[in-house]
């Protein structure tokens, strides 16, 4: 049960913080030797954190859906119309990149060296965020959607933070800090949902027996609660501009991982 709770806590804490949940889970699996078939459990944990982000942004989601669907039946286009298309475009680009990197992701997740390099890359991006926020461009929403979608697609690589990459790219392309946070997590919904559904379909087609470890329900609850808490914490962090803490953290984690993989420590 303790293993289940650990995985649930890592998923909940790291899914939305700019530290790469996939990188942390890969490092844990390498060191702690989780040998069970945890595909169904992994899908469950991702669904729990997906539910957290939907609840956190339910007002934004409802407004965008109403205005986007309403845009098909009226000439007057509200902000949700263009925002909805931006989310669709960014998600489509992310899906293309994510699917093309699928085999690479599987290989990287098994390499402590490559995951460490990904964490170091994330650290550099986070440490550059204050610079990016001061030198914002003034791009159209379409260009922002394309570039943030590319950034989110690259972040499927373990060790590369999805939230860190997408928020940093949003700032660079001209979004304000709060809006970059909002857009980053709204486009995470179709990304997480799509990836979860693909894994679920793959799992069902494989005909494997469903394995849920002891304490799976508590682990899912932990992932949900900590995911919701980390979103609130992340919003405060973004508004305060305190990115350096996570940049330093990722740099330490990445450096230790690389040194361990090379046998230096």
N, C-alpha and C positions, 0 to 999 in steps of 0.2 A: 504493500500500500504506500510505503514511503516513496518508492520510485515514481508511482503515479502522481502523488502530490507534488513532487519535485518538478516533474515535467509540466504539470498544470501551472505551477507557479512561474516557471521560466516562460512558458507560452504567454501567460497573462501579462507579466511584467515587460517582456522584451518585444512583444508583437508590435507595439506602438511607440515605444521609446526608440531613439535613434542609435541603437546598438546592435541591430541585426539579430532577430530571434532565431533565424535559420542557422546563423553562425554559432550562436550559443548552444542550440540544440545539437548541432553537429559535433561541437567540442565535447559536450557532455556524453554523447553516445560513444565517442571514441575512447574517452577516459573511463566512463562508468560501465561500459560494456552491456548496454541494454540489448540483450540478444533476442527477445521475444519479437513476434510479428506484431508491430504496433501500428499498422496502417489504419485500421478502424479507429483506434484510440487517437491517433494523430488527427484524423478527420473530425472526430468529436471535439477535440480541443480547439481546432480552427473554427468550427461552428460556434463554439462558446465565445470566442473573441470577436467573431463577426457579429454576433448578437449584441455584444457590448458596444461596438461602434455604431450599429444601427440605432440603439437606444440613445446613445450620446448625441447623435445628429438627427433625431427623428423629425424635428421641426424643419430643418433644412431639407431633408429628404422629401417630406410631404409637400413643401412649397415648390421644390423643383419639379416633382412629378405632376402636380396640379398645373403648373404653368407650362411645362413641356407638352403634356397631352393637350392642354387647352390651346396651345399654339397652332395645333393642326386645324382648329375649327374657328379661329378668329384671326383677323388681320393684325390686331394689336399684339405685339410680342413683348412679353415681360422678360425680366432678367433670367427666369428659370428656363426659358426657351433656349437661349444661347448657352447658358451654363450646362443644361442637360446635354446639348450636342458636344460641348467641350469634354464632359465626362465620358461620353460614348467614344469620341475620337481618341482620347488618352488611353482608355481601356482597350480599345482595338489595337493600338500600337503596342501597348504592354503585352497583350496576348500573343502577338506575332513574335516579338522578341523572346518572351518567356518560353514559348513552344520551341523556338529554334535553338534555345540554349538548354533544353531539357536534359540531353545526354551529358552536357558539360556540367550542369548543376549536380547530377548524380556523382560524377567523378570528383568534383571539388569538395562535396560534402564528406568524402572519405579521406581527404587530405588535410591534415592539421596545418601543413605549410601554407596551402592555398587559402584556407579559411583565415589563417592569421594575416596573410597579405590583404585579404578582403577587409578585415577589421582595421588594418592600418590605413587603407584607402578611405574607409568611412571616417576615420579620425581626421584625416587631412581635409575632407570635405566639410566636416563639422567645424573645424578650426578656421576655415575660410568663410563660414557663414556671415560673421560680422562684416567682413569686407564686401561680400556679395550684397548685403542689405544696404550698404552705403552707395554702391555703384549700380543701382537698379536701372534697367533699360525701360522701354515703354512699348512693349510688344502687344500685338493683338491677342485676343483670347484664343484664337485658332493656333497661333504660333506657340503660345504658352501651353496649350493642350498637347501639341505635338512633342515639344521638348520635355515636358514633365512626364508624358507617357513613355518617352525613350528612357528617361532617368529611372522611372519605376520598373521598366523592363530589365534594365541592367541589374537592378537590385534583386533579381531572383537568385543571383549568385550568393551562396552562403558567405557571410561576413560583411556583405554590402547592405547597409541599412536602407530599407524602402522609404521610411519616413524622412530620414536624413537627406537622401538623394532628391526626393520629390519636393520637399520644402526648400532646399537649397536652390534647386533649379527654378522653382516658382519665384523666389526672391530675385534671382539673377535675371529672369525674364520680365520683371516689373511688378509682380504682385506685392502688396503690403504684407507685413508679417502675419497678421491675423488671417488674411485671405489665403496666404500660402498654406497655412496650417489647415484651414477649412477645405481647400481644394485637394490637398494631399490626402486627407482621410476620406473624403467623399469618393475619390477615385480608387481608394483602397477597397471599397465595398465590392464592386464588381470583380476586382482582381482576386481578393480572398475567396469570394463566392465561386468564381470560375475555377480557380486552382483546386478548391475543395471538391467541387462537383467532378472535375476530371479525375482526381484521385479516387473518388467514390466509384465512378464508372469503371475505372481500371481495376479497382479492387473487386467489384461484383463480376466483371467479365473473367477475372482470373479464377473465379470459383473457389476462393480461399475461405476457410472457416472464419467466422467473425470472432476475434479475440479481443476482449476488453479486460484489462488487468484488474485486480482487486483495488477497490477504491476509485474506480473510474468516474462515478457520479460526483464524488467530492472533488476530484481533480478538475472536472469540467466546471464546477461551481467556483473553485479557486481561480481558474483561468478567466472566468467571466468577471468576477469581482475585482481581481487585480487588473484585468484589462480595462475596465471602466475607470478604476482609480488612476491607472497610468495615463489614460487619455486626459483626465483632469489635470494631472501633474504636468503632462506635456504641454498643455495649453498655457499654464502659468509659466513654464520654462521658456516657451516661445515668446510670450509677451514681454518677459523680463530680459530676453536676449542672452540667457545664460547657456550658451552652447558649448563653451570651452570645457565644462565639467565632463560632458559625455565624450567630447573629442579626446580628452586626456585618458578617460577610462578605456575607450576603444583602442587607443594607442598602446596602453599597457597590456590589454588582453591580446592584441595582435602581436605585439613584440614577444610576449611570453610564449604564445603559441608557435611562432616562427622559431624561436630559440629551442624550444622543446623538440620540435620536429627535426631540427638539425643536430640534436644531441648536445647542445652547448650547455644546457642546464638540465 
